Amino acid sequence: MTPEEYAEALESERKARNDRATYVVTEEHGEFLLARRNGARQSWGVTRYTSQKTAQLAADVLNRLKEDEA
């Protein structure tokens, strides 16, 4: 495998992982956590919001940007 083929394979794998990821909102300790969830349903926090509406809006925008990129 040439270095160019290897770089292309890595980029293809990164894109596939990114395509499976989604942004979700969960409630924790009275605050709303915007989290990125991968294809294996594991998630990690991105940032916290005090309003569910604001957190959901951020998740919707990020998911829409991800769709537009595809």
N, CA, C, O and CB atoms as a CASP TS submission, in Angstrom:
PFRMAT TS
TARGET T0000
AUTHOR 0000-0000-0000
METHOD Language model
MODEL 1
PARENT N/A
ATOM      1  N   MET     1       0.854  -1.170   0.000  1.00  0.00           N
ATOM      2  CA  MET     1       0.000   0.000   0.000  1.00  0.00           C
ATOM      3  C   MET     1       0.903   1.237   0.000  1.00  0.00           C
ATOM      4  O   MET     1       1.791   1.374   0.841  1.00  0.00           O
ATOM      5  CB  MET     1      -0.973  -0.004   1.231  1.00  0.00           C
ATOM      6  N   THR     2       0.665   2.106  -0.932  1.00  0.00           N
ATOM      7  CA  THR     2       1.474   3.327  -1.025  1.00  0.00           C
ATOM      8  C   THR     2       1.036   4.321   0.046  1.00  0.00           C
ATOM      9  O   THR     2      -0.064   4.196   0.584  1.00  0.00           O
ATOM     10  CB  THR     2       1.355   3.964  -2.439  1.00  0.00           C
ATOM     11  N   PRO     3       1.863   5.293   0.362  1.00  0.00           N
ATOM     12  CA  PRO     3       1.465   6.308   1.343  1.00  0.00           C
ATOM     13  C   PRO     3       0.175   7.041   0.934  1.00  0.00           C
ATOM     14  O   PRO     3      -0.638   7.390   1.790  1.00  0.00           O
ATOM     15  CB  PRO     3       2.598   7.321   1.529  1.00  0.00           C
ATOM     16  N   GLU     4      -0.008   7.269  -0.349  1.00  0.00           N
ATOM     17  CA  GLU     4      -1.223   7.943  -0.821  1.00  0.00           C
ATOM     18  C   GLU     4      -2.450   7.064  -0.607  1.00  0.00           C
ATOM     19  O   GLU     4      -3.502   7.547  -0.189  1.00  0.00           O
ATOM     20  CB  GLU     4      -1.092   8.312  -2.308  1.00  0.00           C
ATOM     21  N   GLU     5      -2.312   5.776  -0.894  1.00  0.00           N
ATOM     22  CA  GLU     5      -3.426   4.839  -0.685  1.00  0.00           C
ATOM     23  C   GLU     5      -3.759   4.725   0.797  1.00  0.00           C
ATOM     24  O   GLU     5      -4.927   4.656   1.176  1.00  0.00           O
ATOM     25  CB  GLU     5      -3.083   3.446  -1.260  1.00  0.00           C
ATOM     26  N   TYR     6      -2.725   4.706   1.627  1.00  0.00           N
ATOM     27  CA  TYR     6      -2.923   4.627   3.076  1.00  0.00           C
ATOM     28  C   TYR     6      -3.652   5.862   3.584  1.00  0.00           C
ATOM     29  O   TYR     6      -4.592   5.746   4.370  1.00  0.00           O
ATOM     30  CB  TYR     6      -1.574   4.471   3.801  1.00  0.00           C
ATOM     31  N   ALA     7      -3.230   7.039   3.143  1.00  0.00           N
ATOM     32  CA  ALA     7      -3.888   8.285   3.554  1.00  0.00           C
ATOM     33  C   ALA     7      -5.330   8.309   3.081  1.00  0.00           C
ATOM     34  O   ALA     7      -6.212   8.774   3.802  1.00  0.00           O
ATOM     35  CB  ALA     7      -3.132   9.506   3.006  1.00  0.00           C
ATOM     36  N   GLU     8      -5.579   7.813   1.876  1.00  0.00           N
ATOM     37  CA  GLU     8      -6.944   7.760   1.345  1.00  0.00           C
ATOM     38  C   GLU     8      -7.809   6.798   2.163  1.00  0.00           C
ATOM     39  O   GLU     8      -8.969   7.096   2.446  1.00  0.00           O
ATOM     40  CB  GLU     8      -6.929   7.333  -0.136  1.00  0.00           C
ATOM     41  N   ALA     9      -7.250   5.651   2.540  1.00  0.00           N
ATOM     42  CA  ALA     9      -7.981   4.673   3.356  1.00  0.00           C
ATOM     43  C   ALA     9      -8.305   5.253   4.729  1.00  0.00           C
ATOM     44  O   ALA     9      -9.413   5.065   5.232  1.00  0.00           O
ATOM     45  CB  ALA     9      -7.164   3.374   3.508  1.00  0.00           C
ATOM     46  N   LEU    10      -7.360   5.950   5.337  1.00  0.00           N
ATOM     47  CA  LEU    10      -7.612   6.576   6.640  1.00  0.00           C
ATOM     48  C   LEU    10      -8.716   7.627   6.535  1.00  0.00           C
ATOM     49  O   LEU    10      -9.594   7.698   7.395  1.00  0.00           O
ATOM     50  CB  LEU    10      -6.322   7.218   7.189  1.00  0.00           C
ATOM     51  N   GLU    11      -8.671   8.431   5.495  1.00  0.00           N
ATOM     52  CA  GLU    11      -9.696   9.464   5.306  1.00  0.00           C
ATOM     53  C   GLU    11     -11.063   8.834   5.071  1.00  0.00           C
ATOM     54  O   GLU    11     -12.068   9.336   5.575  1.00  0.00           O
ATOM     55  CB  GLU    11      -9.327  10.381   4.127  1.00  0.00           C
ATOM     56  N   SER    12     -11.114   7.758   4.325  1.00  0.00           N
ATOM     57  CA  SER    12     -12.367   7.061   4.074  1.00  0.00           C
ATOM     58  C   SER    12     -12.949   6.503   5.375  1.00  0.00           C
ATOM     59  O   SER    12     -14.153   6.600   5.615  1.00  0.00           O
ATOM     60  CB  SER    12     -12.153   5.931   3.056  1.00  0.00           C
ATOM     61  N   GLU    13     -12.093   5.921   6.208  1.00  0.00           N
ATOM     62  CA  GLU    13     -12.547   5.391   7.493  1.00  0.00           C
ATOM     63  C   GLU    13     -13.028   6.514   8.419  1.00  0.00           C
ATOM     64  O   GLU    13     -14.041   6.360   9.102  1.00  0.00           O
ATOM     65  CB  GLU    13     -11.418   4.597   8.169  1.00  0.00           C
ATOM     66  N   ARG    14     -12.313   7.633   8.446  1.00  0.00           N
ATOM     67  CA  ARG    14     -12.715   8.774   9.269  1.00  0.00           C
ATOM     68  C   ARG    14     -14.085   9.287   8.825  1.00  0.00           C
ATOM     69  O   ARG    14     -14.938   9.586   9.660  1.00  0.00           O
ATOM     70  CB  ARG    14     -11.663   9.907   9.187  1.00  0.00           C
ATOM     71  N   LYS    15     -14.294   9.388   7.519  1.00  0.00           N
ATOM     72  CA  LYS    15     -15.569   9.868   7.000  1.00  0.00           C
ATOM     73  C   LYS    15     -16.700   8.902   7.359  1.00  0.00           C
ATOM     74  O   LYS    15     -17.790   9.340   7.728  1.00  0.00           O
ATOM     75  CB  LYS    15     -15.491  10.054   5.476  1.00  0.00           C
ATOM     76  N   ALA    16     -16.455   7.606   7.257  1.00  0.00           N
ATOM     77  CA  ALA    16     -17.475   6.607   7.607  1.00  0.00           C
ATOM     78  C   ALA    16     -17.854   6.710   9.082  1.00  0.00           C
ATOM     79  O   ALA    16     -19.034   6.631   9.425  1.00  0.00           O
ATOM     80  CB  ALA    16     -16.969   5.183   7.290  1.00  0.00           C
ATOM     81  N   ARG    17     -16.859   6.887   9.958  1.00  0.00           N
ATOM     82  CA  ARG    17     -17.143   7.048  11.400  1.00  0.00           C
ATOM     83  C   ARG    17     -17.945   8.321  11.644  1.00  0.00           C
ATOM     84  O   ARG    17     -18.890   8.322  12.433  1.00  0.00           O
ATOM     85  CB  ARG    17     -15.823   7.085  12.222  1.00  0.00           C
ATOM     86  N   ASN    18     -17.570   9.399  10.972  1.00  0.00           N
ATOM     87  CA  ASN    18     -18.260  10.671  11.138  1.00  0.00           C
ATOM     88  C   ASN    18     -19.709  10.574  10.648  1.00  0.00           C
ATOM     89  O   ASN    18     -20.608  11.165  11.246  1.00  0.00           O
ATOM     90  CB  ASN    18     -17.514  11.782  10.384  1.00  0.00           C
ATOM     91  N   ASP    19     -19.932   9.832   9.567  1.00  0.00           N
ATOM     92  CA  ASP    19     -21.288   9.678   9.037  1.00  0.00           C
ATOM     93  C   ASP    19     -22.203   8.955  10.022  1.00  0.00           C
ATOM     94  O   ASP    19     -23.405   9.218  10.048  1.00  0.00           O
ATOM     95  CB  ASP    19     -21.251   8.920   7.716  1.00  0.00           C
ATOM     96  N   ARG    20     -21.660   8.058  10.825  1.00  0.00           N
ATOM     97  CA  ARG    20     -22.466   7.316  11.806  1.00  0.00           C
ATOM     98  C   ARG    20     -22.722   8.103  13.089  1.00  0.00           C
ATOM     99  O   ARG    20     -23.603   7.743  13.869  1.00  0.00           O
ATOM    100  CB  ARG    20     -21.781   6.012  12.149  1.00  0.00           C
ATOM    101  N   ALA    21     -21.972   9.158  13.310  1.00  0.00           N
ATOM    102  CA  ALA    21     -22.103   9.943  14.546  1.00  0.00           C
ATOM    103  C   ALA    21     -23.310  10.876  14.473  1.00  0.00           C
ATOM    104  O   ALA    21     -23.666  11.376  13.406  1.00  0.00           O
ATOM    105  CB  ALA    21     -20.819  10.760  14.806  1.00  0.00           C
ATOM    106  N   THR    22     -23.927  11.096  15.625  1.00  0.00           N
ATOM    107  CA  THR    22     -25.024  12.061  15.734  1.00  0.00           C
ATOM    108  C   THR    22     -24.824  12.886  16.997  1.00  0.00           C
ATOM    109  O   THR    22     -24.076  12.494  17.893  1.00  0.00           O
ATOM    110  CB  THR    22     -26.413  11.344  15.754  1.00  0.00           C
ATOM    111  N   TYR    23     -25.487  14.016  17.061  1.00  0.00           N
ATOM    112  CA  TYR    23     -25.456  14.863  18.244  1.00  0.00           C
ATOM    113  C   TYR    23     -26.793  14.724  18.961  1.00  0.00           C
ATOM    114  O   TYR    23     -27.851  14.833  18.340  1.00  0.00           O
ATOM    115  CB  TYR    23     -25.164  16.355  17.870  1.00  0.00           C
ATOM    116  N   VAL    24     -26.746  14.487  20.256  1.00  0.00           N
ATOM    117  CA  VAL    24     -27.943  14.274  21.062  1.00  0.00           C
ATOM    118  C   VAL    24     -27.892  15.152  22.306  1.00  0.00           C
ATOM    119  O   VAL    24     -26.828  15.628  22.703  1.00  0.00           O
ATOM    120  CB  VAL    24     -28.083  12.786  21.454  1.00  0.00           C
ATOM    121  N   VAL    25     -29.048  15.358  22.909  1.00  0.00           N
ATOM    122  CA  VAL    25     -29.160  16.143  24.139  1.00  0.00           C
ATOM    123  C   VAL    25     -29.645  15.221  25.254  1.00  0.00           C
ATOM    124  O   VAL    25     -30.636  14.509  25.095  1.00  0.00           O
ATOM    125  CB  VAL    25     -30.132  17.361  23.952  1.00  0.00           C
ATOM    126  N   THR    26     -28.941  15.241  26.378  1.00  0.00           N
ATOM    127  CA  THR    26     -29.360  14.497  27.557  1.00  0.00           C
ATOM    128  C   THR    26     -29.412  15.450  28.749  1.00  0.00           C
ATOM    129  O   THR    26     -28.746  16.485  28.761  1.00  0.00           O
ATOM    130  CB  THR    26     -28.400  13.303  27.837  1.00  0.00           C
ATOM    131  N   GLU    27     -30.204  15.088  29.742  1.00  0.00           N
ATOM    132  CA  GLU    27     -30.292  15.913  30.946  1.00  0.00           C
ATOM    133  C   GLU    27     -29.438  15.288  32.042  1.00  0.00           C
ATOM    134  O   GLU    27     -29.540  14.093  32.318  1.00  0.00           O
ATOM    135  CB  GLU    27     -31.770  16.064  31.416  1.00  0.00           C
ATOM    136  N   GLU    28     -28.600  16.105  32.658  1.00  0.00           N
ATOM    137  CA  GLU    28     -27.749  15.648  33.753  1.00  0.00           C
ATOM    138  C   GLU    28     -27.690  16.729  34.822  1.00  0.00           C
ATOM    139  O   GLU    28     -27.250  17.847  34.556  1.00  0.00           O
ATOM    140  CB  GLU    28     -26.323  15.297  33.246  1.00  0.00           C
ATOM    141  N   HIS    29     -28.122  16.405  36.001  1.00  0.00           N
ATOM    142  CA  HIS    29     -28.033  17.303  37.152  1.00  0.00           C
ATOM    143  C   HIS    29     -28.689  18.662  36.877  1.00  0.00           C
ATOM    144  O   HIS    29     -28.158  19.703  37.266  1.00  0.00           O
ATOM    145  CB  HIS    29     -26.571  17.504  37.542  1.00  0.00           C
ATOM    146  N   GLY    30     -29.834  18.644  36.211  1.00  0.00           N
ATOM    147  CA  GLY    30     -30.564  19.885  35.965  1.00  0.00           C
ATOM    148  C   GLY    30     -30.041  20.717  34.808  1.00  0.00           C
ATOM    149  O   GLY    30     -30.576  21.790  34.529  1.00  0.00           O
ATOM    150  N   GLU    31     -29.004  20.240  34.129  1.00  0.00           N
ATOM    151  CA  GLU    31     -28.472  20.931  32.956  1.00  0.00           C
ATOM    152  C   GLU    31     -28.606  19.996  31.759  1.00  0.00           C
ATOM    153  O   GLU    31     -28.822  18.795  31.916  1.00  0.00           O
ATOM    154  CB  GLU    31     -26.976  21.365  33.173  1.00  0.00           C
ATOM    155  N   PHE    32     -28.481  20.549  30.598  1.00  0.00           N
ATOM    156  CA  PHE    32     -28.638  19.766  29.384  1.00  0.00           C
ATOM    157  C   PHE    32     -27.287  19.654  28.687  1.00  0.00           C
ATOM    158  O   PHE    32     -26.630  20.654  28.395  1.00  0.00           O
ATOM    159  CB  PHE    32     -29.697  20.402  28.444  1.00  0.00           C
ATOM    160  N   LEU    33     -26.896  18.417  28.430  1.00  0.00           N
ATOM    161  CA  LEU    33     -25.589  18.122  27.861  1.00  0.00           C
ATOM    162  C   LEU    33     -25.745  17.814  26.379  1.00  0.00           C
ATOM    163  O   LEU    33     -26.482  16.906  25.997  1.00  0.00           O
ATOM    164  CB  LEU    33     -24.915  16.941  28.600  1.00  0.00           C
ATOM    165  N   LEU    34     -25.051  18.573  25.559  1.00  0.00           N
ATOM    166  CA  LEU    34     -24.967  18.277  24.138  1.00  0.00           C
ATOM    167  C   LEU    34     -23.841  17.275  23.982  1.00  0.00           C
ATOM    168  O   LEU    34     -22.701  17.555  24.350  1.00  0.00           O
ATOM    169  CB  LEU    34     -24.725  19.575  23.271  1.00  0.00           C
ATOM    170  N   ALA    35     -24.154  16.104  23.438  1.00  0.00           N
ATOM    171  CA  ALA    35     -23.167  15.036  23.333  1.00  0.00           C
ATOM    172  C   ALA    35     -23.101  14.517  21.903  1.00  0.00           C
ATOM    173  O   ALA    35     -24.085  14.542  21.164  1.00  0.00           O
ATOM    174  CB  ALA    35     -23.501  13.892  24.303  1.00  0.00           C
ATOM    175  N   ARG    36     -21.929  14.052  21.539  1.00  0.00           N
ATOM    176  CA  ARG    36     -21.737  13.412  20.229  1.00  0.00           C
ATOM    177  C   ARG    36     -21.779  11.914  20.473  1.00  0.00           C
ATOM    178  O   ARG    36     -21.036  11.397  21.308  1.00  0.00           O
ATOM    179  CB  ARG    36     -20.370  13.854  19.536  1.00  0.00           C
ATOM    180  N   ARG    37     -22.651  11.208  19.742  1.00  0.00           N
ATOM    181  CA  ARG    37     -22.804   9.763  19.907  1.00  0.00           C
ATOM    182  C   ARG    37     -22.281   9.076  18.652  1.00  0.00           C
ATOM    183  O   ARG    37     -22.639   9.443  17.533  1.00  0.00           O
ATOM    184  CB  ARG    37     -24.298   9.374  20.178  1.00  0.00           C
ATOM    185  N   ASN    38     -21.423   8.067  18.855  1.00  0.00           N
ATOM    186  CA  ASN    38     -20.847   7.362  17.708  1.00  0.00           C
ATOM    187  C   ASN    38     -21.733   6.196  17.290  1.00  0.00           C
ATOM    188  O   ASN    38     -22.783   5.962  17.889  1.00  0.00           O
ATOM    189  CB  ASN    38     -19.432   6.858  18.039  1.00  0.00           C
ATOM    190  N   GLY    39     -21.310   5.467  16.261  1.00  0.00           N
ATOM    191  CA  GLY    39     -22.094   4.356  15.736  1.00  0.00           C
ATOM    192  C   GLY    39     -22.290   3.225  16.730  1.00  0.00           C
ATOM    193  O   GLY    39     -23.239   2.453  16.596  1.00  0.00           O
ATOM    194  N   ALA    40     -21.424   3.107  17.719  1.00  0.00           N
ATOM    195  CA  ALA    40     -21.547   2.072  18.749  1.00  0.00           C
ATOM    196  C   ALA    40     -22.408   2.539  19.921  1.00  0.00           C
ATOM    197  O   ALA    40     -22.479   1.873  20.954  1.00  0.00           O
ATOM    198  CB  ALA    40     -20.165   1.664  19.254  1.00  0.00           C
ATOM    199  N   ARG    41     -23.057   3.680  19.754  1.00  0.00           N
ATOM    200  CA  ARG    41     -23.961   4.278  20.766  1.00  0.00           C
ATOM    201  C   ARG    41     -23.212   4.787  21.995  1.00  0.00           C
ATOM    202  O   ARG    41     -23.833   5.023  23.032  1.00  0.00           O
ATOM    203  CB  ARG    41     -25.008   3.254  21.206  1.00  0.00           C
ATOM    204  N   GLN    42     -21.902   4.959  21.904  1.00  0.00           N
ATOM    205  CA  GLN    42     -21.141   5.578  22.981  1.00  0.00           C
ATOM    206  C   GLN    42     -21.231   7.084  22.762  1.00  0.00           C
ATOM    207  O   GLN    42     -21.260   7.550  21.623  1.00  0.00           O
ATOM    208  CB  GLN    42     -19.636   5.075  23.009  1.00  0.00           C
ATOM    209  N   SER    43     -21.274   7.835  23.842  1.00  0.00           N
ATOM    210  CA  SER    43     -21.351   9.281  23.663  1.00  0.00           C
ATOM    211  C   SER    43     -20.437   9.982  24.649  1.00  0.00           C
ATOM    212  O   SER    43     -20.076   9.432  25.689  1.00  0.00           O
ATOM    213  CB  SER    43     -22.793   9.776  23.830  1.00  0.00           C
ATOM    214  N   TRP    44     -20.075  11.191  24.305  1.00  0.00           N
ATOM    215  CA  TRP    44     -19.254  12.013  25.180  1.00  0.00           C
ATOM    216  C   TRP    44     -19.716  13.441  25.044  1.00  0.00           C
ATOM    217  O   TRP    44     -20.170  13.862  23.981  1.00  0.00           O
ATOM    218  CB  TRP    44     -17.744  11.879  24.846  1.00  0.00           C
ATOM    219  N   GLY    45     -19.599  14.184  26.124  1.00  0.00           N
ATOM    220  CA  GLY    45     -20.110  15.539  26.170  1.00  0.00           C
ATOM    221  C   GLY    45     -19.317  16.506  25.328  1.00  0.00           C
ATOM    222  O   GLY    45     -18.095  16.417  25.215  1.00  0.00           O
ATOM    223  N   VAL    46     -20.044  17.428  24.744  1.00  0.00           N
ATOM    224  CA  VAL    46     -19.431  18.506  23.991  1.00  0.00           C
ATOM    225  C   VAL    46     -19.490  19.782  24.818  1.00  0.00           C
ATOM    226  O   VAL    46     -18.476  20.451  25.015  1.00  0.00           O
ATOM    227  CB  VAL    46     -20.129  18.697  22.623  1.00  0.00           C
ATOM    228  N   THR    47     -20.686  20.116  25.302  1.00  0.00           N
ATOM    229  CA  THR    47     -20.853  21.297  26.152  1.00  0.00           C
ATOM    230  C   THR    47     -22.180  21.205  26.902  1.00  0.00           C
ATOM    231  O   THR    47     -23.035  20.389  26.558  1.00  0.00           O
ATOM    232  CB  THR    47     -20.791  22.602  25.308  1.00  0.00           C
ATOM    233  N   ARG    48     -22.352  22.034  27.917  1.00  0.00           N
ATOM    234  CA  ARG    48     -23.583  22.040  28.717  1.00  0.00           C
ATOM    235  C   ARG    48     -24.381  23.309  28.455  1.00  0.00           C
ATOM    236  O   ARG    48     -23.818  24.374  28.200  1.00  0.00           O
ATOM    237  CB  ARG    48     -23.258  21.918  30.221  1.00  0.00           C
ATOM    238  N   TYR    49     -25.695  23.177  28.522  1.00  0.00           N
ATOM    239  CA  TYR    49     -26.608  24.300  28.365  1.00  0.00           C
ATOM    240  C   TYR    49     -27.584  24.306  29.532  1.00  0.00           C
ATOM    241  O   TYR    49     -27.886  23.254  30.096  1.00  0.00           O
ATOM    242  CB  TYR    49     -27.363  24.226  27.009  1.00  0.00           C
ATOM    243  N   THR    50     -28.073  25.468  29.891  1.00  0.00           N
ATOM    244  CA  THR    50     -29.077  25.541  30.954  1.00  0.00           C
ATOM    245  C   THR    50     -30.479  25.396  30.399  1.00  0.00           C
ATOM    246  O   THR    50     -31.415  25.125  31.151  1.00  0.00           O
ATOM    247  CB  THR    50     -28.956  26.855  31.712  1.00  0.00           C
ATOM    248  N   SER    51     -30.641  25.570  29.103  1.00  0.00           N
ATOM    249  CA  SER    51     -31.943  25.470  28.466  1.00  0.00           C
ATOM    250  C   SER    51     -31.967  24.282  27.506  1.00  0.00           C
ATOM    251  O   SER    51     -31.071  24.140  26.674  1.00  0.00           O
ATOM    252  CB  SER    51     -32.283  26.774  27.723  1.00  0.00           C
ATOM    253  N   GLN    52     -32.982  23.432  27.617  1.00  0.00           N
ATOM    254  CA  GLN    52     -33.103  22.296  26.714  1.00  0.00           C
ATOM    255  C   GLN    52     -33.323  22.774  25.282  1.00  0.00           C
ATOM    256  O   GLN    52     -32.814  22.172  24.337  1.00  0.00           O
ATOM    257  CB  GLN    52     -34.253  21.377  27.155  1.00  0.00           C
ATOM    258  N   LYS    53     -34.079  23.853  25.127  1.00  0.00           N
ATOM    259  CA  LYS    53     -34.365  24.378  23.792  1.00  0.00           C
ATOM    260  C   LYS    53     -33.070  24.792  23.079  1.00  0.00           C
ATOM    261  O   LYS    53     -32.884  24.495  21.899  1.00  0.00           O
ATOM    262  CB  LYS    53     -35.333  25.579  23.884  1.00  0.00           C
ATOM    263  N   THR    54     -32.191  25.468  23.793  1.00  0.00           N
ATOM    264  CA  THR    54     -30.915  25.898  23.207  1.00  0.00           C
ATOM    265  C   THR    54     -30.031  24.694  22.872  1.00  0.00           C
ATOM    266  O   THR    54     -29.408  24.655  21.810  1.00  0.00           O
ATOM    267  CB  THR    54     -30.174  26.844  24.173  1.00  0.00           C
ATOM    268  N   ALA    55     -29.977  23.725  23.767  1.00  0.00           N
ATOM    269  CA  ALA    55     -29.176  22.527  23.526  1.00  0.00           C
ATOM    270  C   ALA    55     -29.703  21.761  22.321  1.00  0.00           C
ATOM    271  O   ALA    55     -28.919  21.284  21.499  1.00  0.00           O
ATOM    272  CB  ALA    55     -29.170  21.625  24.766  1.00  0.00           C
ATOM    273  N   GLN    56     -31.022  21.637  22.207  1.00  0.00           N
ATOM    274  CA  GLN    56     -31.613  20.916  21.083  1.00  0.00           C
ATOM    275  C   GLN    56     -31.369  21.652  19.777  1.00  0.00           C
ATOM    276  O   GLN    56     -31.126  21.027  18.745  1.00  0.00           O
ATOM    277  CB  GLN    56     -33.111  20.717  21.302  1.00  0.00           C
ATOM    278  N   LEU    57     -31.434  22.978  19.817  1.00  0.00           N
ATOM    279  CA  LEU    57     -31.152  23.768  18.625  1.00  0.00           C
ATOM    280  C   LEU    57     -29.711  23.543  18.151  1.00  0.00           C
ATOM    281  O   LEU    57     -29.463  23.385  16.956  1.00  0.00           O
ATOM    282  CB  LEU    57     -31.397  25.262  18.906  1.00  0.00           C
ATOM    283  N   ALA    58     -28.772  23.529  19.090  1.00  0.00           N
ATOM    284  CA  ALA    58     -27.366  23.284  18.747  1.00  0.00           C
ATOM    285  C   ALA    58     -27.202  21.886  18.144  1.00  0.00           C
ATOM    286  O   ALA    58     -26.492  21.722  17.152  1.00  0.00           O
ATOM    287  CB  ALA    58     -26.463  23.438  20.001  1.00  0.00           C
ATOM    288  N   ALA    59     -27.850  20.884  18.734  1.00  0.00           N
ATOM    289  CA  ALA    59     -27.774  19.517  18.203  1.00  0.00           C
ATOM    290  C   ALA    59     -28.362  19.449  16.796  1.00  0.00           C
ATOM    291  O   ALA    59     -27.791  18.808  15.915  1.00  0.00           O
ATOM    292  CB  ALA    59     -28.512  18.532  19.134  1.00  0.00           C
ATOM    293  N   ASP    60     -29.492  20.103  16.585  1.00  0.00           N
ATOM    294  CA  ASP    60     -30.125  20.101  15.267  1.00  0.00           C
ATOM    295  C   ASP    60     -29.234  20.757  14.214  1.00  0.00           C
ATOM    296  O   ASP    60     -29.111  20.255  13.097  1.00  0.00           O
ATOM    297  CB  ASP    60     -31.472  20.817  15.329  1.00  0.00           C
ATOM    298  N   VAL    61     -28.619  21.872  14.572  1.00  0.00           N
ATOM    299  CA  VAL    61     -27.734  22.565  13.636  1.00  0.00           C
ATOM    300  C   VAL    61     -26.524  21.690  13.291  1.00  0.00           C
ATOM    301  O   VAL    61     -26.160  21.575  12.121  1.00  0.00           O
ATOM    302  CB  VAL    61     -27.268  23.913  14.231  1.00  0.00           C
ATOM    303  N   LEU    62     -25.903  21.074  14.298  1.00  0.00           N
ATOM    304  CA  LEU    62     -24.733  20.223  14.050  1.00  0.00           C
ATOM    305  C   LEU    62     -25.091  19.004  13.208  1.00  0.00           C
ATOM    306  O   LEU    62     -24.333  18.621  12.318  1.00  0.00           O
ATOM    307  CB  LEU    62     -24.117  19.773  15.374  1.00  0.00           C
ATOM    308  N   ASN    63     -26.246  18.391  13.484  1.00  0.00           N
ATOM    309  CA  ASN    63     -26.672  17.239  12.683  1.00  0.00           C
ATOM    310  C   ASN    63     -26.969  17.665  11.246  1.00  0.00           C
ATOM    311  O   ASN    63     -26.655  16.938  10.304  1.00  0.00           O
ATOM    312  CB  ASN    63     -27.917  16.572  13.309  1.00  0.00           C
ATOM    313  N   ARG    64     -27.569  18.835  11.080  1.00  0.00           N
ATOM    314  CA  ARG    64     -27.867  19.328   9.731  1.00  0.00           C
ATOM    315  C   ARG    64     -26.572  19.640   8.966  1.00  0.00           C
ATOM    316  O   ARG    64     -26.468  19.331   7.778  1.00  0.00           O
ATOM    317  CB  ARG    64     -28.762  20.591   9.806  1.00  0.00           C
ATOM    318  N   LEU    65     -25.601  20.242   9.630  1.00  0.00           N
ATOM    319  CA  LEU    65     -24.321  20.510   8.982  1.00  0.00           C
ATOM    320  C   LEU    65     -23.644  19.215   8.541  1.00  0.00           C
ATOM    321  O   LEU    65     -23.052  19.141   7.464  1.00  0.00           O
ATOM    322  CB  LEU    65     -23.401  21.289   9.924  1.00  0.00           C
ATOM    323  N   LYS    66     -23.743  18.212   9.383  1.00  0.00           N
ATOM    324  CA  LYS    66     -23.150  16.913   9.067  1.00  0.00           C
ATOM    325  C   LYS    66     -23.840  16.309   7.838  1.00  0.00           C
ATOM    326  O   LYS    66     -23.174  15.742   6.971  1.00  0.00           O
ATOM    327  CB  LYS    66     -23.259  15.950  10.284  1.00  0.00           C
ATOM    328  N   GLU    67     -25.169  16.428   7.759  1.00  0.00           N
ATOM    329  CA  GLU    67     -25.909  15.928   6.612  1.00  0.00           C
ATOM    330  C   GLU    67     -25.545  16.697   5.340  1.00  0.00           C
ATOM    331  O   GLU    67     -25.376  16.104   4.274  1.00  0.00           O
ATOM    332  CB  GLU    67     -27.411  16.022   6.875  1.00  0.00           C
ATOM    333  N   ASP    68     -25.427  18.006   5.460  1.00  0.00           N
ATOM    334  CA  ASP    68     -25.084  18.826   4.298  1.00  0.00           C
ATOM    335  C   ASP    68     -23.695  18.515   3.778  1.00  0.00           C
ATOM    336  O   ASP    68     -23.434  18.619   2.580  1.00  0.00           O
ATOM    337  CB  ASP    68     -25.181  20.296   4.645  1.00  0.00           C
ATOM    338  N   GLU    69     -22.799  18.130   4.688  1.00  0.00           N
ATOM    339  CA  GLU    69     -21.432  17.814   4.298  1.00  0.00           C
ATOM    340  C   GLU    69     -21.367  16.509   3.498  1.00  0.00           C
ATOM    341  O   GLU    69     -20.490  16.335   2.651  1.00  0.00           O
ATOM    342  CB  GLU    69     -20.541  17.717   5.537  1.00  0.00           C
ATOM    343  N   ALA    70     -22.290  15.607   3.770  1.00  0.00           N
ATOM    344  CA  ALA    70     -22.272  14.276   3.127  1.00  0.00           C
ATOM    345  C   ALA    70     -22.571  14.305   1.662  1.00  0.00           C
ATOM    346  O   ALA    70     -22.585  13.259   1.014  1.00  0.00           O
ATOM    347  CB  ALA    70     -23.247  13.378   3.784  1.00  0.00           C
TER
END
